[in-house]
Amino acid sequence: MTDTTEINKNNTVKTPWAAYTGGIPLTLTYFEGTMYEMVADIAAKYPEYVAFDFMGRSTTYREMMRGIGQCARALQKTGVTENDRVTIAMPNCPQAIYMLYAVNLIGAVANMIHPLSAEKEIEFYLNAAHSTVAVTLDQFYGKFAAIKQGTDLRTMIIASIRDELALPAKVGYDLTAGRKVKKLPPDAPVIRWKEFMKSGKIDPKTDADAVAETPFPKRGDHDPAVILYSGGTTGTTKGIVLTNRNFNALSQQVCAANPMFQPGDRMLAAMPLFHGFGLGVCIHTMLTQGGRCVLVPRFTPKSYGKLITKYKCNFIAGVPTLYEALLRLPKMDNADMSALKGVFSGGDSLSVELKKKLDNYLAAHKATVQVREGYGTTETVTACCLTPPHMAKEGSIG
């Protein structure tokens, strides 16, 4: 990192904005490697830290890396090679994380799409990316089966939320949401997640040895890693190809702008990972810095408020409509939010009135922070501008 005062001392160009950065460096030395490699580096440093929580079940960095390596070997056995496009149509769940970084490890590109997209939209996304492999949940199988003939799709990997639940949660799932999931036909041309992952298992070697000895292609920080789709506000949605450096630089920039972050801090990951905000900030930034993601597969205001207090989340990120829903929760009246270190809003304009309500709400719930607004586009992964923590000018972002 470069010291701000040192730059100003040797710079003949006036930089009046430097006085407002709050000590944040003007330049950073960026990680040179892939998304997977940046996660692997921090996992080696904090192997027993919890990487993510999912509906009552916690997974450590060591366990996560084991799952990623296993998934990567399984992908290779299905015929996925360097630069292939693998479509991931999933909510925030463990299988999506394993698949994302496994795709990156083998040099392929993750094509991230909304699992609730209409059939024609899914067909468009698959054809736009020339994707030959897709992974989704059992409840979305019908959509992919309906449009498969009009695409290059040759392999479908089907997972289930149930596969990653702790035993008590499995029982609850079977009695509630699981009952609504239509069973796949016995002859469905798919690979089941458990069967898929089993094919990537290596015994009796350690996972580190297995990853080291498996011939994965060497990729660089400027190689494509992820395809995200624009909102389509000016016409047809477009696939935005983002590199390893795009995501890794974002991670470093977010942490530089939030020096209060510490390894082990918790982020409520309610923003979906097929969105730059969710994938870039809530998932990748946290997993490359030793953070802990509380995965939220399906957003409801009630569950959102409950998880903030249950896990004593240090960071939350969301769109204005999410925060509006939070304000209306009666059961949050006595909630303790004193653990919060950062609250971020993006994805849409935050009105001055709503920001004031949120700031007052946070103060009333023992939080010592205010909402910080971000501005960005899919082309910049997510926010490329963020209001400083110590000051906010009304209307400066929106």
Secondary structure, DSSP 8 states (H G I E B T S, - for coil): ---HHHHHHT--S--GGGGGSTT--S------S-HHHHHHHHHHHSTTSEEEEETTEEEEHHHHHHHHHHHHHHHHHTT--TT-EEEEE--SSHHHHHHHHHHHHTT-EEEE--TT--HHHHHHHHHHHT--EEEEEGGGHHHHHHHGGGS---EEEEE-GGGGS-HHHHHHHHHTGGGGS----TT-S-EEHHHHHHTT---SS-HHHHHHHS------TTSEEEEEE---TTSS--EEEEEHHHHHHHHHHHHHT-TT--TT-EEEE-S-TTSHIIIIIIIIIHHTTT-EEEE-SS--HHHHHHHHHHTT-SEEEE-HHHHHHHHT-GGGTT---TT--EEEE-SS---HHHHHHHHHHHHHTT----EEEEEE-GGGSSEEEE--TT---TTS--
